[in-house]
Amino acid sequence: MNDRDQRSYDRLLRVQTFGIENTADFSATSKARIHFANVDQHIKDLDTAKAGQKPARVSKETLLEELRADLKNISRTARAIALSDTTFASTAYRLPENPAERELLTLADSVLAKFEPAPGDSAKVLADKTALAARFIAYELPSDFIADLRHDLDAIRQTTQSNQGETLDGVENTGAIAEILPRASKDVQELDATMHNKYAAHPEKLKAWRSASRVERAPVREKKVAPAGGTTTPPVA
């Protein structure tokens, strides 16, 4: 909720308080009571939308660190295998320098493709993948190192999807606020006419209503005072 919307929301809270404090002045079936009830509901709806504007995003850094660790262990093992087998392409497992999320995911997909069974794999291809995994396990990588890598990769992608969903929900709630505030303003305008009629002979209550129902102005930024001589110091380029 931006500053302008927040000031409109604060006005609704003041109007709500005024209505509570002066409930006895209006019959249960009066238009004023109806509009005050509407204000109560607008506040509830805005509270819900405000909460939804702040996505409950999940940090992926821990997940990315786990993925980096998995890939680093696999890369180190691949280099060790290549020491005794010069035909072994260890560069296919090498981590990029300063790997960002995208590069890590791409490498993880590539590594998994070398080990995980895929639809259409022949018996020979499946046997080759099993034998390749055995070469890495021989260097004391956990026997389930491929499953661990898959788990970490899927966790990151699920978190990304969840965070995107939260962001979209935040956008939707911002739109909801933009719809609620004009409706709330209409209720306050109708109450304003009623209050001026109701309290025409009660200046103190009318003054309290006017104070409650106005939207506070945004604070005025302090103007920079020019130094002696009438000139300002130009900004440094």
C-alpha angles and dihedrals in degrees: 000000000000125000095265093050090046091055090051090049091050089053090055090053090053091048089050091052091048090052093050093048092049101037092121091062093067132057119241092251097044123121089240092060090049092052093045088052089050089053090052090054093045089055092051091049092048092049089054093047092046091054090050092052090071106068116217091231118184119223113241097193095097090048091049091050090054091050091049090051092051093050093043091055091048092047092049091050091049090055090051091051090051091056090071098028113047091186092062111105100222092165089075088071098043118126115233117244111271092358114213123203095269093051092047093052092047092051092046091052090049094049093047091052088061093056112023120086112249131198110273095023111148122229089257094052091049091050091049091052091050091049091049092053089050091057090058094043089054087069089058098263107151113271089239096048091123092052089049091052092049091049093051093046093049091047091057093049092047090051091050091052092047092050092049089052091051090050091052090049088053090053091049091051091050087056090049091055090052089056098043099050096060090050090049091049090055091055090050091050091053090047089051091061091048094048093051090053095041097048101033088118094040106067095175093056091043089052090051090050093050090051092049097045102048122094110238115242120246112261112265113242114240111253118235112249114228114237122247110295094045099263132108126222109259116238118262111255 
